[in-house]
Amino acid sequence: MTIEEQIRYLTSRLVAHSDAEIVPEVCGLLNVFDDGNYRERISDAVRWVEIYVDPQKAEAYGGQTVVLEFLVQELATAADLAGALQGNPP
């Protein structure tokens, strides 16, 4: 499975249900590529996923649905970047 596919799979798992076990998986994607844009997207996704899996934190940002939208957006951008870095243009 490519990194792009892994990111898209994690995204589908998050959309299906809130899963705290996904936090380390997203963190594990951080240093896969030596690309500043990719790392920034994954760093942002790590922050959002940590907020998303904690309902109290999520409420401070408008609720889990709002946080999930931001998280999915960051992961989609990271997946596109990963695909491009692996030679698969978006």
Secondary structure, DSSP 4 states (H G I P E B T S, - for coil): --HHHHHHHHHHHHHH---TTHHHHHHTTTTSS--HHHHHHHHHHHHHHHHHT-HHHHHHTT-HHHHHHHHHHHHHHHHHHHHHHTT---
